[in-house]
Amino acid sequence: MEHRFWALGSFDESFESYIDRTNEFRRSNGKPSVIVERQRPPADFAGIAFGYMQLPNEGSEERYIAVGAQCDTIDVRCHSPLLIDMTKHAGGIRKFAPRVHEIDDACASALLAGLAVRNPLVFALLRDIAGRFGWAGADPWTMGRARALSL
């Protein structure tokens, strides 16, 4: 199964709009982001689309943060985003470019679990997504919510 990242603009300019569902995605210069629509998963996409935003650069290093997950009719927006580990969560790519980036089950499972541990209010929804792919039989899903959240 293939999963993908979905660029949602600059964290500083777009996160609040994403959380409150007004969806006004902007680049770091405040201009509307045209990449969002180009990367929107098609209606028949069967994997997980992970929404991500770019953080302000630290020196020459680009950093990205996962802000949510979408699968079928489940659209989870996370109030506590997760810094994307490019090796563990993105299959080792160095940085995102304005094109669709697909990831495998191992990367998607790790990213979904990381989001779940950081977001207790949407843990059950993320576990529902994990269950669709047969991942709900492993940690953090089987640990019990309280123990998983203490990690």
URMO-V876631 format. One record per run of one state. SS is the DSSP state (a for helix, b for strand, c for the rest). FROM is the first residue (numbers start at 0). TO is the last residue. If there is no record, write none. Layout:
SS_FROM_TO + SS_FROM_TO
This chain:
c_0_1 + b_2_9 + a_10_18 + c_19_24 + b_25_25 + c_26_30 + b_31_31 + c_32_33 + a_34_38 + c_39_47 + b_48_57 + c_58_59 + b_60_70 + c_71_72 + b_73_82 + c_83_99 + b_100_102 + c_103_103 + a_104_117 + c_118_118 + a_119_131 + c_132_143 + a_144_148 + c_149_150
